[in-house]
């Protein structure tokens, strides 16, 4: 059996495996042997054997057979072609194993060192309560990476770490069959704090071994902190610890992280966030994860501004949810995104793909009672501008279902839940809704900061496209309009205000809407031979990008394409035989879907004043 991999130029059988014949620019390998690791175009290949490839119609230029590093069990040989290639390493790396004993458990660590590239790889199997880990070190680029738990964490290689010397020591121990001696072992405990997220272009700049290892998992840049064993064990148990860093002779910086998830409750030393300066507070309904903040503390008597990083908050000034979020989020972040545009030319053969750059901005507003985040995406190509505003309660939480106890005339009462705290402005309409319970704008803002810090530009390779429509639920009441956040009111002064619900659609449906077609949605089951549907037509189209919430994906952004639409309920006859009058007999107040579709070819339809049972007016405009 064999599998067809990508463009199959020629195929031969080689010990029951498929062999792809791949074209490269150069016609010969180093002789008499084979290059162990080579790069052809952007792909890398590793030698698996040297055997006869002279099968008819093969034309391989050697007997060197390779496996693509990103496709285990694949088989390739090469011939002259147009793709550039070079040999990364002539010789196979040295491989050794090192027995290690930790307490009453023993395991074997794999050591792989490629002297030609200077890359050292350590593979540590699962043991105790640790998952499998792969470490990659390379001195020239200063690479120090660990892949564990399906996440790649990249840090700066410590200046004292000599990769070649470490590899030689490992190999010497392995040759002497000398395992890790407990009495000679020095254990370092390191905590890694995520600093930025890396996209496709930044990944392409990294050591090829890192690119291959982290191809389909998140790759983040981290700040590393050394802690002692007691602190490390407390952290593993979910307890709060303080990581201390010296900013100068006169100043200390401490980092503290909130407990995990929306339910980060508690006060004082067991609070949702514990202040290094003393005390703590509840941090519920702010983040789906953990928020870490570095703040300044006095080292000696004297003002903080003597030697401290003044871009950081003073620990003593962080007293509640709002002040902690204020210390976590930058006031404004501009993200640069490369958009691919097909340029219309005289002939299809002359079309060229020309990228343009757009800037999506995020603004964090701490001036009003409830903190807000505004994300603005500009118009480009056939996409209109879109603004998204999300805001918190004045006490710092972001979701309904959380109540604030207040005193009114000597009586304790509860304020209503937080509602109508999300707005999408598309065209001349502001669509108002309440944030979904699983959406945390603080996480969105921090994610945007991390993507910006890790990438000058992101591209389509860093995005996952999704599509949705904004369904009109009618006008807001006067009280609802008055209760809107100031940032929503200021952006919607001359716009229509509509209650809305967001409904996902497919890419095909989204493309049909953009191309002026009608889509039909929401079939209502019926025992008759006809059913109710909703005809949907596009008004305006916009898009925005927010950080991918999937922590297992290498994709940075979710690119959401949003449509505001006009909807008309209609009746669809399922058969045209003796039941052709089903809609007239059972749903006389609804137009037939086929009539709307027929009229749409040269018409625009507008609906108003309908509910789920009837349409008071449907007008076809020719």
BELDA-V90381 format. One record per backbone hydrogen bond with DSSP energy under -1.0 kcal/mol. NH is the residue of the N-H (numbers start at 1). CO is the residue of the C=O. If there is no record, write none. Layout:
{{NH:CO} {NH:CO}}
This chain:
{{14:17} {19:12} {20:75} {21:10} {22:77} {24:79} {25:83} {37:89} {38:45} {39:86} {40:43} {41:84} {43:40} {45:38} {46:67} {47:36} {48:65} {49:65} {51:63} {58:55} {61:78} {65:49} {66:76} {67:46} {69:44} {71:68} {74:71} {76:66} {77:20} {79:22} {81:24} {86:39} {88:37} {89:37} {94:113} {96:111} {98:109} {100:107} {102:105} {105:102} {107:100} {109:98} {110:123} {111:96} {112:121} {113:94} {114:119} {118:114} {119:114} {120:137} {121:112} {122:135} {123:110} {124:133} {127:130} {130:127} {133:124} {134:147} {135:122} {136:145} {137:120} {138:143} {143:138} {144:155} {145:136} {146:153} {147:134} {148:151} {152:218} {153:146} {154:220} {155:144} {157:142} {161:158} {166:162} {167:163} {168:164} {169:165} {170:166} {171:167} {172:168} {173:169} {174:170} {175:171} {176:172} {177:174} {178:173} {180:99} {184:181} {185:181} {191:225} {193:223} {195:221} {196:221} {197:450} {198:219} {203:199} {204:200} {206:203} {210:207} {211:207} {212:208} {213:209} {214:210} {217:214} {220:152} {221:196} {222:154} {223:193} {225:191} {227:189} {232:228} {233:229} {234:230} {235:231} {236:232} {237:233} {238:235} {239:234} {243:255} {245:253} {247:251} {248:251} {252:297} {253:245} {254:295} {255:243} {256:293} {258:291} {259:272} {261:289} {265:263} {268:280} {270:267} {271:268} {272:266} {273:281} {275:279} {278:275} {281:273} {283:264} {285:262} {293:256} {295:254} {296:313} {297:252} {299:250} {306:303} {307:305} {312:309} {315:296} {317:314} {318:315} {324:320} {325:321} {326:322} {327:323} {328:325} {329:325} {333:362} {335:360} {337:358} {338:458} {339:356} {341:354} {343:352} {350:347} {351:348} {354:341} {356:339} {358:337} {360:335} {361:376} {362:333} {363:374} {364:331} {365:372} {372:365} {373:390} {374:363} {375:388} {376:361} {377:386} {380:383} {383:380} {384:541} {386:377} {387:425} {388:375} {389:423} {390:373} {391:421} {392:371} {393:397} {396:393} {398:285} {406:413} {408:411} {411:408} {413:406} {415:404} {422:433} {423:389} {424:431} {425:387} {426:429} {429:426} {430:496} {431:424} {432:498} {433:422} {439:436} {444:440} {445:441} {446:442} {447:443} {448:444} {449:445} {450:446} {451:447} {452:448} {453:449} {454:450} {455:451} {458:336} {462:459} {463:460} {464:557} {466:559} {468:561} {469:503} {470:563} {471:501} {473:499} {481:477} {482:478} {483:479} {484:481} {489:485} {490:486} {495:492} {496:428} {498:430} {499:474} {500:432} {501:471} {503:469} {505:467} {510:506} {511:507} {512:508} {513:509} {514:510} {515:511} {516:513} {517:512} {519:536} {521:534} {524:532} {531:572} {533:570} {534:521} {535:568} {536:519} {537:566} {539:564} {540:564} {542:562} {544:560} {546:558} {548:556} {553:550} {557:462} {558:546} {559:464} {560:544} {561:466} {562:542} {563:468} {564:540} {566:537} {568:535} {570:533} {571:591} {572:531} {574:529} {580:577} {582:579} {585:581} {586:582} {587:583} {590:587} {593:571} {596:592} {597:593} {598:594} {599:595} {600:596} {602:599} {603:600} {604:621} {606:619} {608:617} {611:614} {619:606} {621:604}}
